[in-house]
């Protein structure tokens, strides 16, 4: 049954976000990870988004207190979005919805990875910088050195980062120390020994001798950085992790290999994989990877997805930018979030971001 987010949970989420997030509280993303230079990405006009993902039937309902969106007159022109691959599909769907309201607006979307967003905003080549992690200190400093103020982070959705296995894998769940010992060479989360085969985590019979076939994202991805920070405790990935160019590629690879394990956003779940329940420590109860557990922070790998924007203090955004965020943070915009498999923001949180943008 679908349920609304309880008010106390919303309050706890807002406090956690205001405090930049603590590991045992509501969804956050890493403050600092190391990323490589971004690969070149092709820019193309907005097209119909691919049907790669399906929303979880148990997903949290859209908060009815969110305001409905009413279009205004006189909005036209061009703007662009450069950043997260995780958010690429969602940005495309929002852009399509926005263009139905404003057919004279042309929107360009690039989704090469979160690390491409800060330089695009700093250089003024993009209006929006979608990111599946917060900006790093050095990224903020580079922007501030040019403009004299910090970029504005706008939370647009809530996501859980899932650890996926093939649908036929019988493993019940894993702890974060076990996940770390599977994927990392450093075991900074406290695992006692390196884990290399499914028998190392309790599977028997034919499964016991099967080595892990690991899949993940490349280092330009915010998903890579978040997993490194929170699942590897800032440790180093093993060289045997097969890096994939996109979130859907990770899930597709896992669905075709019995011994596979990998990480990707919960919104990318397909019928060919299972999202494993996780626990924060060995011996603790496993928590299902679900939108409700992401909102409460009970699920260990929960995060807020952001769109960054260049907003000068005491100055409004352009009409195009203002109306885009007004739509995204409206009931219609969050219905798109739900349809794309992510968790919509509760109104109290959406209202906070609208207020920070000067949108009433």
C-alpha positions in Angstrom: 0.0 0.0 0.0 1.2 3.5 -0.8 1.7 5.8 2.1 2.4 9.5 2.6 5.5 10.7 4.4 4.8 11.4 8.0 5.4 14.9 9.2 7.9 13.9 11.9 9.9 12.1 9.2 9.9 15.3 7.1 11.1 17.4 10.0 14.0 14.9 10.7 14.9 14.9 7.0 15.0 18.7 6.8 17.2 18.9 10.0 19.6 16.3 8.6 19.9 18.1 5.3 20.5 21.4 7.1 23.3 19.7 9.0 24.8 18.5 5.8 23.8 15.0 6.7 25.1 12.4 9.1 25.4 8.8 8.2 22.8 7.5 10.6 20.2 10.1 9.6 18.3 11.0 6.5 19.5 11.0 2.9 22.8 12.8 2.1 25.6 12.5 -0.4 29.4 12.7 0.1 31.1 16.0 0.6 34.4 15.0 -1.0 35.6 12.3 -3.4 38.2 12.1 -6.1 37.0 12.3 -9.7 38.8 12.0 -13.0 38.3 14.5 -15.9 34.9 14.2 -17.6 34.7 12.6 -21.0 33.3 14.6 -23.9 29.5 14.3 -24.2 27.3 14.8 -27.2 24.8 17.6 -26.9 21.4 17.0 -28.5 18.0 18.5 -28.4 15.6 17.0 -25.9 14.0 13.8 -27.2 11.7 11.2 -25.7 13.3 9.6 -22.7 14.0 5.9 -23.0 11.9 3.5 -21.0 14.9 2.1 -19.0 13.3 2.3 -15.6 10.1 1.5 -14.0 8.7 3.0 -10.8 8.4 0.7 -7.8 4.7 -0.2 -7.2 5.2 0.5 -3.5 6.6 4.0 -4.0 5.6 6.8 -1.8 2.7 8.9 -3.1 3.1 12.5 -4.3 2.4 14.8 -1.4 -1.1 16.4 -2.1 0.1 19.6 -0.3 2.5 20.3 -3.1 1.2 23.3 -5.2 -0.1 22.7 -8.7 1.8 24.3 -11.5 0.2 27.2 -13.4 2.2 28.5 -16.5 2.9 32.1 -17.0 3.1 34.2 -20.1 6.2 35.5 -21.9 8.6 32.6 -21.3 10.8 31.7 -24.3 14.5 31.3 -25.2 17.2 28.6 -24.8 18.8 27.0 -21.8 21.0 24.0 -21.1 21.6 21.3 -18.5 25.0 19.6 -18.0 25.7 17.0 -15.3 24.6 13.8 -13.8 23.9 10.6 -15.8 21.7 9.5 -12.9 19.5 12.5 -13.4 19.7 12.6 -17.2 16.4 10.7 -17.8 14.6 12.8 -15.1 15.9 16.1 -16.5 14.7 14.9 -20.0 11.2 14.1 -18.7 11.0 17.5 -16.9 12.2 19.3 -20.1 9.5 17.6 -22.1 6.9 18.6 -19.6 8.3 22.1 -19.5 8.2 22.4 -23.3 4.5 21.5 -23.3 3.9 24.6 -21.2 6.4 26.7 -23.1 6.8 25.5 -26.7 9.1 28.5 -27.5 11.8 27.3 -25.1 14.6 25.1 -26.5 16.4 22.9 -24.0 19.7 21.0 -24.4 20.5 18.1 -22.0 24.0 16.6 -21.4 24.4 13.7 -19.0 28.1 12.7 -18.8 28.4 12.7 -15.0 28.1 14.9 -12.0 31.6 16.1 -12.2 30.8 17.9 -15.5 28.2 20.1 -13.8 30.4 22.4 -11.7 32.8 23.6 -14.5 29.8 24.1 -16.8 28.1 26.3 -14.3 31.3 28.1 -13.5 32.1 28.7 -17.1 28.5 29.8 -17.8 27.9 27.1 -20.5 24.9 25.7 -18.6 22.0 27.1 -16.7 21.5 23.9 -14.6 23.9 21.5 -13.1 22.2 18.3 -12.0 24.3 16.3 -9.6 23.8 13.0 -7.6 26.1 14.3 -5.0 26.8 17.7 -3.4 29.6 19.8 -4.9 33.1 19.4 -3.4 34.8 22.2 -1.6 37.1 22.9 -4.5 34.3 23.0 -7.0 32.4 25.5 -4.9 35.6 27.6 -4.4 36.2 27.7 -8.2 32.7 29.0 -8.7 32.9 31.5 -5.8 36.3 32.9 -7.1 34.6 33.8 -10.4 31.3 35.1 -9.1 31.8 36.2 -5.5 29.1 33.9 -4.1 28.3 30.2 -3.9 26.2 28.2 -6.3 22.7 27.3 -5.1 21.8 23.6 -4.5 18.2 22.7 -5.1 17.0 19.3 -3.9 14.7 17.8 -6.6 14.2 14.1 -5.6 15.2 11.4 -3.1 17.1 8.3 -4.2 18.4 5.1 -2.7 21.6 3.6 -4.2 20.9 -0.1 -4.5 23.3 -3.0 -4.4 22.0 -5.3 -7.1 22.4 -9.0 -7.8 20.9 -11.3 -10.4 17.2 -12.1 -9.8 18.2 -15.8 -9.3 20.8 -15.1 -6.6 19.5 -16.5 -3.3 21.5 -14.2 -1.0 19.3 -12.7 1.7 21.2 -9.4 2.2 24.6 -7.9 3.0 26.1 -5.6 5.6 28.0 -2.5 4.6 31.3 -4.0 5.9 30.6 -7.0 3.6 29.8 -4.7 0.6 33.1 -2.9 1.3 35.1 -6.1 1.5 33.6 -7.2 -1.8 34.2 -4.0 -3.8 37.3 -2.4 -2.1 40.9 -3.2 -1.7 41.2 -1.3 1.6 38.2 -2.5 3.8 37.9 0.8 5.7 34.4 -0.1 6.9 35.9 -2.8 9.2 35.6 -6.0 7.3 37.9 -8.7 8.8 39.0 -10.2 5.5 38.8 -9.8 1.7 35.7 -11.3 0.1 36.1 -12.8 -3.3 33.4 -15.6 -3.8 29.7 -16.0 -3.0 30.6 -18.7 -0.5 32.4 -16.0 1.5 29.0 -14.4 2.3 27.2 -17.7 3.1 26.0 -19.2 -0.1 26.5 -22.9 -0.5 26.4 -25.6 -3.2 27.2 -24.5 -6.7 27.1 -20.8 -5.6 29.9 -21.2 -3.1 32.8 -21.3 -5.6 31.4 -18.6 -7.9 33.7 -15.5 -7.8 32.0 -12.1 -7.6 31.6 -10.4 -10.9 31.5 -6.8 -9.9 30.0 -3.8 -11.8 30.0 -0.1 -11.0 30.2 3.4 -12.5 33.2 5.3 -13.7 35.0 7.9 -11.6 33.3 10.9 -13.2 29.9 9.7 -11.8 28.4 11.1 -8.7 27.1 7.6 -8.0 30.7 6.3 -8.0 31.6 9.0 -5.5 28.7 8.4 -3.3 29.3 4.6 -3.2 33.0 5.2 -2.5 32.2 7.6 0.4 29.4 5.6 2.0 29.8 2.0 1.1 33.6 1.9 1.0 34.1 4.3 3.9 36.3 6.5 1.5 38.3 3.4 0.6 39.7 2.4 -2.8 37.9 0.2 -5.4 39.4 -3.1 -6.5 40.8 -3.0 -10.0 38.6 -5.9 -10.9 35.4 -3.8 -10.7 34.0 -3.5 -14.3 33.3 0.3 -14.8 30.2 1.1 -16.8 29.4 4.4 -18.6 25.8 4.6 -17.3 23.5 3.4 -14.5 21.4 1.4 -16.8 24.5 -0.4 -18.2 25.3 -1.6 -14.6 21.9 -3.1 -14.1 21.8 -4.7 -17.6 25.2 -6.4 -17.0 24.0 -7.8 -13.7 20.8 -9.2 -15.2 22.9 -11.3 -17.7 25.3 -12.8 -15.2 24.4 -15.1 -12.3 27.5 -14.3 -10.2 27.2 -10.5 -10.8 26.9 -7.8 -8.1 26.9 -4.0 -8.7 25.5 -0.7 -7.6 23.1 1.8 -9.2 20.2 4.0 -8.3 17.0 2.2 -7.1 15.2 3.9 -9.9 17.1 1.7 -12.4 15.7 -1.6 -11.0 14.4 -4.0 -13.7 12.8 -7.5 -13.6 16.2 -9.1 -14.2 17.8 -8.0 -10.9 17.2 -7.8 -7.1 18.0 -4.9 -4.9 19.6 -6.4 -1.8 18.4 -5.4 1.7 21.4 -3.9 3.6 22.5 -3.4 7.2 24.9 -0.8 8.5 26.9 -3.4 10.5 27.4 -7.1 10.7 24.6 -8.8 12.7 22.1 -5.9 12.4 18.8 -6.5 10.7 18.7 -5.9 7.0 16.7 -2.9 5.7 14.9 -3.1 2.4 15.9 -0.8 -0.4 12.7 1.2 -0.7 11.6 4.8 -1.2 10.1 5.0 2.3 13.3 3.6 3.9 15.2 6.1 1.8 13.1 9.0 3.1 13.4 8.0 6.8 17.2 7.3 6.4 16.7 3.7 7.7 18.2 2.4 4.4 22.0 2.9 4.6 22.6 4.2 1.1 20.0 7.1 0.7 20.7 10.4 -0.9 19.2 13.6 -2.2 19.5 14.4 -5.9 20.3 18.1 -6.7 20.2 20.6 -9.5 22.7 23.4 -9.0 22.0 26.9 -10.4 23.9 30.2 -10.5 21.7 32.5 -8.4 23.2 35.8 -7.4 22.2 37.0 -3.9 19.1 39.3 -3.8 18.5 38.8 -7.5 15.8 36.7 -9.1 16.6 33.9 -11.5 15.6 34.4 -15.1 12.0 33.7 -15.9 12.9 30.5 -17.8 14.9 29.2 -14.8 12.3 30.4 -12.2 9.5 28.6 -14.0 11.5 25.5 -14.5 12.2 25.2 -10.8 8.6 26.2 -9.9 7.4 23.3 -12.1 9.9 20.8 -10.8 9.0 21.6 -7.2 5.3 21.4 -7.9 2.8 18.5 -7.8 3.2 17.9 -11.5 7.0 18.0 -11.3 7.1 15.5 -8.4 4.7 13.2 -10.2 7.4 13.0 -12.9 9.9 12.0 -10.1 7.6 9.2 -9.0 7.0 7.9 -12.5 10.7 7.8 -13.2 11.2 5.5 -10.2 12.5 8.0 -7.6 11.0 9.3 -4.4 9.2 12.6 -4.6 9.9 15.4 -2.2 7.4 16.1 0.6 5.9 19.6 0.4 7.7 20.9 3.5 11.1 20.1 1.9 10.1 21.4 -1.6 8.8 24.6 0.1 12.2 25.1 1.7 13.9 25.0 -1.7 11.4 27.2 -3.3 12.0 29.7 -0.5 15.7 29.6 -1.0 15.2 30.4 -4.7 12.8 33.2 -3.9 9.9 31.4 -5.5 6.6 31.8 -3.7 
